[in-house]
Amino acid sequence: MEASPFAQQSNVSSYGPMALAITTLVAFPGMWINAFIICVLCIGWVKKKTLNSNEKILLLLGFSRFWCLCFSWIYVFVTEIFPYYLLVHPIFQLLQGSYSFFNCSSLLVSACLCGFYCIKIANFRNRFFSHLKGKIDMMVPWLLLGSVMFSLITGIFVYNTIDKTVCRNLNFTSQESLSKTAIGREKLLFPLYFLIGFLFTTSFMVVIISAVFLLFSLWRHKCKMQTNSMNSLSMDAHIRAMKSVLSFFIMYSINFMFLILTLVYSMAYQSHVLVLAQLIQYAFPGVHSLFLILSNPKLEKTLLRILSCVKCKFCMR
């Protein structure tokens, strides 16, 4: 959730142009990367008439991240170019509600993706884990539906909370003290920040648990292969998988840290730290989605084919 426009207007001129320029440079490549994922998966869906569980998760993740980056850039653009448009009801509320919906969906679906990889790849001799491994493909549509519904509830809650806060900021009379107004605003925003903090923490915990279990399973399997002197190609594949999961965990840790900084400093309206934290968040969907493309054979092959065609056309010129 972004900071309120009433708190930003006093200092937006100091960092606005730089924030807009950097956000544009970060958000647009991320939008193109996620649009690429959406297009490739939709074309495959039309050809095959079906999607596997992994592709369903990636498709919804790419869609959520594309619109999350889109609304993020729109908000920064309007804040810098047309700041007073945010005072027109309900532009600010709609931007924040839409951004919260897609950001929440992105976090939950990415957590579902990590959990899906863990259950599919990890190998534990446990009855409950074996049951999950057999049922996970049937559970994926319901998990995605639940993620979308929870995200929609969060977006509506953000819209209503900000709508009440904005009305309070606009309508308090001169006889009301500033402290009472601030206290009332914090009472309205506290449930919202609690919900968003709970969402961030829950999704991050799912990623941590999935990464730990998956890394432990891969490490144990690698040790068995070394003991049994299995071929180096199989062992190299497992080492690459361990590195991939570890990089997943590192990226999510950095993103989680800046998500928490955004919550803390948006309440205190510390603009410079808030802008830095938000720019890191804008970069994360594009970087992580690019990593997902490079780790998916189908998406990577399509990307390399497109790049080779572009290279050939450029060389012919």
C-alpha positions, -999 to 999 in steps of 0.1 A, spaced: 0 0 0 13 34 -9 15 65 13 -14 89 14 -13 117 -12 -20 143 15 13 134 32 31 131 -1 22 164 -17 45 184 6 76 166 -5 67 150 -39 87 176 -58 119 167 -41 120 131 -54 91 128 -78 109 131 -112 136 106 -101 111 82 -87 90 84 -119 120 78 -141 134 49 -121 99 33 -117 94 35 -154 128 19 -161 120 -9 -136 83 -14 -141 81 -16 -179 107 -44 -184 89 -63 -156 56 -58 -175 71 -70 -207 86 -101 -190 53 -111 -174 34 -103 -206 57 -127 -224 48 -155 -199 11 -148 -204 13 -148 -242 34 -180 -244 12 -199 -219 -21 -186 -236 -8 -197 -270 1 -231 -257 -33 -233 -240 -51 -226 -273 -30 -252 -291 -32 -280 -265 -67 -270 -251 -53 -277 -216 -28 -264 -190 -9 -284 -165 -8 -273 -128 26 -256 -131 14 -236 -161 -19 -226 -144 1 -211 -115 26 -194 -138 -2 -179 -159 -21 -164 -129 12 -152 -114 22 -135 -146 -12 -119 -149 -11 -106 -113 24 -92 -116 17 -75 -149 -13 -56 -135 5 -50 -102 33 -33 -120 9 -15 -143 -11 1 -114 22 9 -95 35 29 -125 1 46 -130 1 57 -93 36 71 -95 28 88 -129 -4 104 -116 13 114 -83 40 132 -102 22 146 -133 -14 151 -121 -11 150 -82 -45 168 -76 -63 141 -96 -57 119 -65 -80 142 -46 -109 134 -70 -131 107 -55 -126 77 -60 -93 78 -81 -69 73 -52 -91 46 -36 -94 27 -69 -57 28 -76 -48 16 -41 -75 -11 -41 -66 -24 -75 -29 -24 -66 -35 -42 -33 -57 -68 -51 -30 -77 -77 -1 -74 -52 -19 -97 -28 -26 -121 -56 10 -121 -67 23 -128 -32 -2 -157 -26 2 -173 -60 40 -171 -57 38 -188 -23 15 -215 -40 42 -219 -66 69 -225 -40 47 -250 -22 38 -268 -54 75 -271 -63 83 -285 -29 55 -311 -29 63 -322 -65 101 -323 -63 108 -332 -26 108 -369 -16 99 -378 20 87 -412 33 57 -398 50 21 -408 45 7 -373 46 33 -360 22 27 -389 -2 -11 -380 0 -3 -344 -8 19 -354 -37 -9 -375 -52 -36 -348 -47 -17 -316 -54 -28 -314 -91 -64 -315 -80 -58 -289 -52 -41 -263 -75 -73 -248 -90 -88 -245 -55 -57 -229 -41 -56 -204 -70 -94 -197 -65 -88 -192 -28 -59 -168 -35 -80 -147 -59 -109 -145 -35 -87 -135 -5 -70 -110 -27 -104 -95 -38 -115 -93 -1 -82 -75 7 -86 -51 -22 -122 -42 -12 -110 -38 25 -82 -15 13 -106 6 -8 -131 10 21 -104 18 47 -87 44 25 -121 59 15 -129 65 52 -94 78 59 -95 102 29 -130 115 39 -118 121 75 -87 140 62 -109 161 40 -138 168 63 -123 175 97 -132 210 109 -108 237 122 -120 231 158 -107 195 157 -72 191 170 -45 176 148 -37 149 173 -72 136 175 -73 135 137 -40 115 136 -53 91 163 -85 85 144 -66 79 112 -43 54 129 -73 36 144 -88 32 109 -55 21 93 -44 -3 120 -66 -33 109 -55 -27 73 -18 -27 82 -24 -58 104 -40 -76 75 -13 -67 50 14 -76 75 -3 -110 82 -5 -116 45 32 -108 39 43 -129 69 21 -159 59 33 -160 23 70 -156 34 66 -184 59 52 -207 32 83 -198 10 107 -205 39 91 -239 48 90 -250 12 126 -239 5 139 -256 37 121 -289 30 131 -289 -7 167 -280 0 169 -308 26 154 -333 2 177 -323 -26 208 -323 -4 199 -358 10 194 -371 -26 227 -356 -37 245 -373 -8 229 -406 -18 240 -402 -54 276 -394 -43 276 -425 -21 262 -448 -49 286 -432 -74 258 -422 -98 265 -403 -130 277 -367 -127 249 -353 -150 222 -363 -125 242 -349 -96 248 -316 -115 211 -313 -121 203 -316 -84 230 -291 -76 215 -267 -100 181 -273 -85 195 -266 -50 210 -233 -63 177 -223 -79 158 -229 -46 184 -210 -26 182 -181 -50 144 -182 -47 147 -179 -9 172 -151 -11 150 -130 -35 119 -136 -13 139 -126 18 150 -93 3 115 -86 -10 99 -94 24 123 -71 41 114 -42 18 77 -50 21 79 -46 59 99 -13 54 71 -1 31 45 -7 59 66 9 86 76 40 67 43 45 50 28 50 85 55 75 93 55 91 58 93 89 55 94 96 17 130 87 7 131 54 25 96 46 13 105 53 -24 136 31 -21 116 2 -6 89 6 -33 114 6 -61 129 -27 -49 94 -41 -48 88 -29 -84 120 -47 -95 112 -80 -78 83 -92 -100 103 -87 -132 135 -102 -118 118 -132 -103 96 -138 -134 127 -137 -156 143 -163 -133 111 -184 -137 114 -181 -175 150 -193 -175 142 -222 -152 112 -234 -174 124 -253 -205 93 -243 -226 95 -206 -218 133 -205 -221 132 -222 -255 106 -197 -268 126 -167 -254 158 -180 -271 140 -185 -304 126 -149 -303 160 -135 -293 177 -154 -322 151 -141 -347 156 -105 -334 194 -110 -337 192 -123 -372 170 -94 -384 194 -69 -367 224 -85 -384 207 -84 -418 204 -46 -414 
